[in-house]
Amino acid sequence: MHRMQAALRAAGFHTANIGYPSRSLPIEQLARPAVERGIAQCRRSGAATIHFVTHSMGGIVLRYYLARTKPAGLGRVVMLSPPNRGSEAADALMHSPLHRWYNGPAGQQLGTDAHSIPLRLPPVDYPLGVITGNRVALFDRWLARAIPGVNDGKVAVERAGAPGMSDFLVVPSAHTFIMREPTVIAQTLHFLANGAFDHGISADRR
């Protein structure tokens, strides 16, 4: 997210680029400390309004937190390639030792079965824009075959949107690289400023 962070800073935002220990903790345990660490960093910089920009699992971590706690001055949220309705890729990898090691217990919660955290979350009640991709990187082609329909190599387009979201945009990008795309960065800034994407910019709209 470093290129996105640099663009946000150039636009005048205070930023906090937060990681979280998904390899060792489930979403229920990592959401609060991760999100509140980011909020605290922004508050120390003098931010009164708190916006969020997330990628992939980060969107589910944030949704889990915001379903339980709303920080003062909550602004707008942009999620990039989030598995808001779960991911068949997570289903396909559920029993893979490598997947369990790389994505940890949190990654095991992103499928489409009864243990899916995203499928148990309520509709969002804050301004949310979702951007997802419809291209598959070469190294994800084997995994994309497990995902029905158009997808970005990790998440189906049809599973990226969240109930209650304000706007939705599909761009020609793959899951791993979407946060680096100039159009995605521009659309993120536009949503944070206006609460909607600029659908006049070249992209696939659904």
Secondary structure as UniProt FT lines:
FT   HELIX           2..10
FT   TURN            11..12
FT   TURN            22..24
FT   HELIX           27..44
FT   TURN            45..46
FT   STRAND          50..55
FT   HELIX           57..66
FT   TURN            67..68
FT   TURN            72..73
FT   STRAND          74..80
FT   TURN            84..85
FT   HELIX           88..93
FT   TURN            94..95
FT   HELIX           97..107
FT   TURN            108..109
FT   TURN            114..115
FT   HELIX           118..120
FT   STRAND          128..133
FT   HELIX           138..140
FT   HELIX           141..144
FT   TURN            145..146
FT   HELIX           157..159
FT   TURN            163..164
FT   STRAND          167..171
FT   HELIX           175..180
FT   HELIX           182..194
FT   TURN            199..200
//
